[in-house]
Amino acid sequence: MNFTTTLLIAAITAGTPILFAVLGGILSEKSGVIHLGAEGLMLVGAVLACSIYLQTGSLLLAVLAARSICKPAACCSLCWLL
């Protein structure tokens, strides 16, 4: 693969979590709620989930810890899946 293809793949991979947060923000803003920190909360939740999983080895505990930190952002960004 050349440099351009590798860069494009890396950009799509790195931008996907932020895209989910943006979609959740758009949906929550349509309902009248403005949540400016959704992207940051989701990224902090992802880092927390990774660290908890590496410490304990429990996927359930990692997801619960991340949800406790970023519950509003997770609810807003995942509601489009329902």
N, C-alpha and C positions, 0 to 999 in steps of 0.2 A: 504494500500500500504506500502511496505517496503521502507527503506531509499534509496536503489539503484534505484528503479523505480522513486521515487520523485526527486532524483538528476538528473536522465536522462531527465525527463520532464522539469525540470527547465533549464537545459543546452540547450535543443532544443529551448525552449521559448526565452531565453536570447540571443541565437546565431543567430536567424533568421534575425534580422535587419542587422547584420554584414555580414551574408551570401549574402543578397541582394546587399550590397555595394561591396562585393568581386566579385560577378557576373558582376556588372556594370564595375568594374575596369578591369576585364578580357576582356570584350567586348571593352572597350575604348582603352586598350593597344593593342589589335589586330588591331585597326584602326590607331595606331601610336601615340596616345596621352597617356602620362603617368600622372596619377593623384594620388599622394600618399596620399592625405588627404580625400579621399572619405568617408571612414568609419567615421571619426570624423565629417565631415560636415553633414552626415546623422543623426548621433546621436544628434548633436546640433540642427538640424532642428526638430527632434522628440521632444526634450525637449521644444523647443520654441513653437511648435504647441500645446503641452499639456498645457503649461502655458497660451498661448493666448486663448485657448478654455475655460480654467477654469476662466479666467478673464472676457471674453466677452460672452461666450456661443454660439458663432458663429463658426460652423465648417468650413465654407467657408473662413472666415477671418483667422482662424488658418492655413489652408492649404496654403493660399496665403502668410502668413508670413513665414512659413517654406520654401516655394518655393523661396522666395526672398533671404533667407540666403543660401540655398544649391541647387540652381538651377543647376549648373553643375553636382553635384553628383546625383541629382534626375533624370536628363535627361539621364545620363549614366546608372544608375541602373535600370531604368524602360523601357529602349529601348528594352530589350529582351522580353517584354510583347507584343510588337506590331507585 
